[in-house]
């Protein structure tokens, strides 16, 4: 173990498990768990954090401070204080600096250079094929069948890390139980009915090109404890691709029934939503949703969580009001 860690990268699940191992090892060594404090760099006062690390606490032998969003530490004074502490850390404390940014260089070089090599670790996201294998293996162990297509759909609905993946899979397993089969329709209905407002009800308003109603639903989603901006974009991306497929088939003179059957959209309500979207947007507008979603997902991953509501409101404006046209360069494509 080292007294200071710098944990980088977007794979939050593996990162959380690594932090748990650190605290478990401290408990094994000391015979009691450390007192753990969690803070966020954009709101924490670095001098106060360092005082806590140096003074420890009265009721535990060891203090661990987990400082999230380390990429937000930019003040020269704060960086100098941190570098000074890392050079001479307190013996009875552990500092864990965490950044979920996919841009490893966003954390100040002064911090990266100060942390000893043994304390630096990068957690990259799993490749898509590994995540799909992880999902199918998870359900196989619980005697629940899920097809590759359904697993891919579930992956689109969940934030892109194993922490959220495991949480959502556990809920599905508990809800449906062994000896069941999870299809796309089953999963979507579970997600649809499991929350008052969600990515499906948001897509309904987007499909109807109803900007005020879409804003209202987005606000309710953001107020829920389980809201996640990147997962929300993933769900919209999946539905946008389905809408592109539907429009192409209808333009090729397939009947609506044949088109829905080919792209596996079931249920009168869901089909009505897609038909409304088909009538409200041109193919070119829907095609522009794909790069627009990709652009905003990238921006969501690279900025502070408190800015996410503003970005999501902007996305809705460009998608619904402007038909996918944004003031920055995006290249339409399906």
C-alpha positions as CSV (number, residue, x, y, z in Angstrom):
1,X,0.0,0.0,0.0
2,X,1.0,3.6,-0.7
3,X,-0.2,6.7,1.1
4,X,-1.4,8.5,-2.0
5,X,-3.3,7.1,-5.1
6,X,-4.3,8.7,-8.3
7,X,-7.0,6.6,-10.0
8,X,-7.8,7.7,-13.6
9,X,-10.2,6.7,-16.4
10,X,-13.9,6.1,-17.0
11,X,-14.4,2.5,-15.8
12,X,-16.0,3.4,-12.5
13,X,-16.9,-0.2,-11.5
14,X,-13.3,-1.5,-11.4
15,X,-12.2,1.7,-9.8
16,X,-14.8,1.4,-7.0
17,X,-13.7,-2.2,-6.4
18,X,-10.0,-1.1,-6.3
19,X,-10.9,1.6,-3.7
20,X,-12.7,-1.1,-1.6
21,X,-9.6,-3.3,-1.7
22,X,-7.5,-0.4,-0.4
23,X,-9.9,0.1,2.6
24,X,-10.1,-3.6,3.2
25,X,-6.3,-3.9,3.3
26,X,-6.1,-1.0,5.8
27,X,-8.7,-2.8,8.0
28,X,-6.7,-6.1,7.9
29,X,-3.5,-4.3,8.8
30,X,-5.0,-2.1,11.6
31,X,-7.6,-4.5,12.9
32,X,-10.3,-1.9,12.4
33,X,-11.8,0.0,9.3
34,X,-10.4,3.4,8.4
35,X,-12.7,6.4,8.7
36,X,-13.5,7.3,5.1
37,X,-14.3,10.8,3.9
38,X,-15.6,11.6,0.4
39,X,-15.4,15.0,-1.2
40,X,-15.5,16.6,-4.7
41,X,-12.7,18.8,-5.9
42,X,-15.0,21.4,-7.4
43,X,-16.6,22.2,-4.0
44,X,-13.9,21.0,-1.5
45,X,-11.4,23.4,0.0
46,X,-8.0,21.8,-0.5
47,X,-6.4,23.3,2.7
48,X,-9.3,21.7,4.7
49,X,-8.8,18.3,3.1
50,X,-5.1,18.4,3.9
51,X,-5.7,19.4,7.5
52,X,-8.0,16.4,7.8
53,X,-5.3,14.1,6.4
54,X,-2.6,15.5,8.6
55,X,-4.6,15.5,11.8
56,X,-6.6,12.3,11.3
57,X,-9.6,11.6,13.6
58,X,-10.1,10.8,17.2
59,X,-12.1,7.7,16.7
60,X,-10.1,5.7,14.2
61,X,-6.5,4.7,13.7
62,X,-6.5,5.6,10.0
63,X,-8.2,8.2,7.9
64,X,-8.9,7.8,4.1
65,X,-10.0,10.7,2.0
66,X,-11.4,10.0,-1.5
67,X,-11.3,13.2,-3.5
68,X,-13.4,12.9,-6.7
69,X,-13.2,14.9,-9.9
70,X,-9.5,15.5,-9.5
71,X,-9.4,17.1,-13.0
72,X,-11.1,20.1,-11.4
73,X,-8.1,21.0,-9.3
74,X,-6.6,23.8,-11.3
75,X,-5.6,26.6,-8.9
76,X,-1.9,27.1,-8.7
77,X,-2.1,27.4,-4.9
78,X,-4.1,24.2,-4.5
79,X,-1.8,22.3,-6.8
80,X,1.3,23.5,-4.9
81,X,-0.3,22.5,-1.6
82,X,-1.2,19.0,-2.9
83,X,2.2,18.4,-4.4
84,X,3.8,19.4,-1.1
85,X,1.5,17.0,0.8
86,X,2.1,14.1,-1.6
87,X,5.9,14.6,-1.2
88,X,5.5,14.2,2.6
89,X,2.2,12.4,3.3
90,X,0.8,11.7,6.8
91,X,1.7,8.3,8.1
92,X,-1.8,7.5,9.4
93,X,-3.8,8.7,6.4
94,X,-4.5,7.7,2.8
95,X,-5.4,10.1,0.0
96,X,-7.2,8.7,-3.0
97,X,-7.5,11.2,-5.9
98,X,-10.1,10.1,-8.5
99,X,-11.0,11.2,-12.0
100,X,-13.6,9.6,-14.2
101,X,-12.6,11.6,-17.3
102,X,-11.7,9.7,-20.4
103,X,-9.1,12.4,-21.1
104,X,-6.3,11.3,-18.8
105,X,-4.4,14.5,-19.5
106,X,-7.2,16.6,-17.9
107,X,-5.7,16.0,-14.5
108,X,-2.9,18.4,-13.8
109,X,0.6,17.2,-14.7
110,X,1.8,18.6,-11.4
111,X,-0.4,16.0,-9.6
112,X,0.4,13.2,-11.9
113,X,4.1,13.7,-11.5
114,X,3.9,14.1,-7.7
115,X,2.0,10.8,-7.1
116,X,4.5,7.8,-6.9
117,X,4.3,5.4,-9.8
118,X,3.0,2.6,-7.5
119,X,0.0,4.8,-6.7
120,X,-1.0,5.6,-10.3
121,X,-3.6,3.4,-12.0
122,X,-5.8,3.9,-15.1
123,X,-9.1,2.1,-15.5
124,X,-10.2,1.9,-19.1
125,X,-13.7,0.9,-20.2
126,X,-14.2,-2.7,-21.2
127,X,-14.4,-3.4,-24.9
128,X,-18.0,-3.9,-26.2
129,X,-17.5,-7.6,-26.8
130,X,-16.2,-8.1,-23.2
131,X,-19.2,-6.2,-21.8
132,X,-21.6,-8.2,-23.8
133,X,-19.9,-11.4,-22.6
134,X,-20.1,-10.1,-19.1
135,X,-23.8,-9.5,-19.3
136,X,-24.6,-13.0,-20.8
137,X,-22.4,-14.7,-18.2
138,X,-24.0,-12.8,-15.4
139,X,-27.5,-14.0,-16.4
140,X,-26.3,-17.5,-17.3
141,X,-25.1,-18.0,-13.7
142,X,-28.7,-17.1,-12.6
143,X,-30.4,-19.4,-15.1
144,X,-31.8,-16.4,-17.1
145,X,-31.5,-16.5,-20.9
146,X,-30.6,-13.3,-22.7
147,X,-29.8,-13.1,-26.5
148,X,-26.8,-11.2,-27.9
149,X,-29.2,-8.5,-29.4
150,X,-31.0,-8.1,-26.0
151,X,-27.7,-7.8,-24.2
152,X,-26.6,-5.1,-26.7
153,X,-29.8,-3.2,-26.1
154,X,-29.4,-3.4,-22.3
155,X,-25.9,-2.1,-22.7
156,X,-27.2,0.9,-24.6
157,X,-29.6,1.7,-21.7
158,X,-27.0,1.7,-19.0
159,X,-24.1,4.0,-18.2
160,X,-20.9,2.6,-19.8
161,X,-19.2,1.1,-16.8
162,X,-19.4,-2.1,-14.8
163,X,-20.6,-0.4,-11.6
164,X,-23.9,0.6,-13.2
165,X,-24.0,-2.5,-15.4
166,X,-23.9,-4.8,-12.3
167,X,-26.5,-2.8,-10.5
168,X,-29.0,-2.9,-13.3
169,X,-28.4,-6.6,-14.1
170,X,-29.0,-7.4,-10.4
171,X,-32.3,-5.6,-10.5
172,X,-33.4,-7.4,-13.6
173,X,-32.4,-10.8,-12.1
174,X,-34.3,-10.1,-8.9
175,X,-37.4,-8.9,-10.7
176,X,-37.7,-11.8,-13.3
177,X,-36.0,-14.6,-11.5
178,X,-34.5,-17.9,-12.8
179,X,-35.8,-19.9,-15.8
180,X,-36.9,-16.8,-17.7
181,X,-35.9,-15.1,-21.0
182,X,-35.0,-11.5,-21.3
183,X,-36.0,-10.1,-24.7
184,X,-35.7,-6.5,-25.9
185,X,-39.4,-5.9,-25.3
186,X,-39.2,-7.3,-21.8
187,X,-36.3,-5.2,-20.9
188,X,-37.7,-2.0,-22.4
189,X,-41.1,-2.6,-20.6
190,X,-39.2,-3.1,-17.3
191,X,-37.3,0.1,-17.7
192,X,-40.4,1.9,-18.9
193,X,-42.6,0.9,-16.0
194,X,-39.8,0.9,-13.4
195,X,-39.6,4.7,-13.3
196,X,-42.2,7.5,-13.5
197,X,-40.2,9.3,-16.3
198,X,-37.4,7.7,-18.3
199,X,-35.6,7.6,-21.6
200,X,-38.7,6.1,-23.3
201,X,-41.2,8.7,-22.1
202,X,-38.6,11.4,-23.0
203,X,-38.4,9.9,-26.5
204,X,-42.2,10.0,-26.8
205,X,-42.1,13.8,-26.4
206,X,-39.1,14.1,-28.7
207,X,-41.0,12.0,-31.3
208,X,-44.0,14.3,-31.0
209,X,-41.7,17.3,-31.5
210,X,-43.1,18.7,-28.2
211,X,-40.2,20.8,-26.8
212,X,-41.9,22.1,-23.6
213,X,-43.2,18.6,-22.7
214,X,-39.7,17.1,-23.4
215,X,-38.1,19.8,-21.1
216,X,-40.6,18.9,-18.3
217,X,-39.9,15.2,-18.5
218,X,-36.1,15.8,-18.6
219,X,-36.4,17.9,-15.5
220,X,-38.2,15.1,-13.7
221,X,-35.6,12.6,-14.8
222,X,-32.8,14.8,-13.6
223,X,-34.5,15.1,-10.2
224,X,-34.6,11.3,-9.7
225,X,-31.9,9.6,-7.7
226,X,-31.1,7.2,-10.5
227,X,-30.7,9.8,-13.3
228,X,-27.6,9.4,-15.4
229,X,-26.9,11.7,-18.3
230,X,-24.7,9.4,-20.5
231,X,-27.1,6.4,-20.0
232,X,-29.9,8.7,-21.1
233,X,-28.1,9.6,-24.3
234,X,-27.4,5.9,-24.9
235,X,-31.1,5.2,-24.7
236,X,-32.0,8.0,-27.1
237,X,-29.3,6.8,-29.5
238,X,-30.8,3.3,-29.6
239,X,-34.2,4.6,-30.4
240,X,-32.9,7.1,-33.0
241,X,-31.2,4.2,-34.8
242,X,-34.5,2.3,-34.8
243,X,-36.3,5.3,-36.2
244,X,-33.8,5.6,-39.0
245,X,-34.3,1.9,-39.9
246,X,-38.1,2.4,-39.8
247,X,-38.0,5.4,-42.1
248,X,-35.8,3.7,-44.6
249,X,-38.1,0.6,-44.7
250,X,-41.2,2.8,-45.2
251,X,-39.4,4.8,-47.9
252,X,-38.7,1.5,-49.6
253,X,-42.5,0.9,-49.6
254,X,-42.7,-1.7,-46.9
255,X,-46.0,-1.6,-45.0
256,X,-45.8,-0.3,-41.4
257,X,-46.6,-3.8,-40.1
258,X,-43.7,-5.3,-42.2
259,X,-41.3,-2.5,-41.1
260,X,-42.1,-2.9,-37.4
261,X,-41.7,-6.6,-37.6
262,X,-38.3,-6.4,-39.3
263,X,-36.9,-4.0,-36.7
264,X,-38.6,-5.8,-33.8
265,X,-40.7,-3.0,-32.4
266,X,-43.7,-4.5,-30.6
267,X,-46.7,-3.1,-28.9
268,X,-49.3,-0.6,-30.1
269,X,-48.1,2.2,-27.9
270,X,-44.4,1.9,-29.0
271,X,-45.4,1.6,-32.7
272,X,-47.6,4.7,-32.4
273,X,-44.6,6.7,-30.9
274,X,-42.4,5.7,-33.8
275,X,-45.0,6.5,-36.4
276,X,-45.5,9.9,-34.9
277,X,-41.7,10.5,-35.1
278,X,-41.7,9.3,-38.7
279,X,-44.3,11.9,-39.5
280,X,-42.6,14.7,-37.5
281,X,-39.0,14.4,-38.9
282,X,-37.4,13.9,-42.2
283,X,-34.9,11.2,-42.8
284,X,-32.1,13.8,-42.9
285,X,-33.2,15.2,-39.6
286,X,-33.2,11.8,-37.9
287,X,-29.8,10.9,-39.4
288,X,-28.4,14.1,-37.9
289,X,-29.4,12.9,-34.4
290,X,-26.6,10.3,-34.4
291,X,-23.7,12.7,-34.6
292,X,-25.6,15.2,-32.4
293,X,-26.0,12.6,-29.7
294,X,-22.3,11.5,-30.0
295,X,-21.2,15.2,-29.7
296,X,-23.2,15.8,-26.6
297,X,-22.3,12.5,-25.0
298,X,-18.6,13.5,-25.4
299,X,-19.3,16.9,-23.8
300,X,-21.2,15.2,-20.9
301,X,-18.3,12.9,-20.2
302,X,-15.7,15.8,-20.2
303,X,-17.5,18.3,-18.0
304,X,-18.7,18.6,-14.4
305,X,-21.9,16.9,-13.4
306,X,-23.5,20.2,-12.3
307,X,-23.4,21.3,-16.0
308,X,-25.2,18.2,-17.4
309,X,-28.7,19.7,-17.1
310,X,-27.7,22.7,-19.2
311,X,-26.1,20.4,-21.9
312,X,-29.2,18.1,-22.0
313,X,-31.5,21.1,-22.4
314,X,-29.4,22.3,-25.3
315,X,-29.4,18.9,-26.8
316,X,-33.2,18.8,-26.7
317,X,-33.4,22.2,-28.3
318,X,-31.2,21.3,-31.2
319,X,-32.9,17.9,-31.7
320,X,-36.6,18.9,-31.3
321,X,-36.6,22.6,-32.4
322,X,-33.8,22.6,-34.9
323,X,-34.2,19.1,-36.3
324,X,-30.7,18.0,-35.3
325,X,-29.0,21.1,-36.6
326,X,-26.4,22.5,-34.2
327,X,-24.0,25.5,-34.4
328,X,-21.0,23.3,-34.3
329,X,-19.7,20.9,-37.0
330,X,-21.3,17.4,-37.0
331,X,-21.4,15.1,-39.9
332,X,-24.8,13.4,-40.4
333,X,-24.7,9.7,-40.8
334,X,-26.5,6.6,-39.7
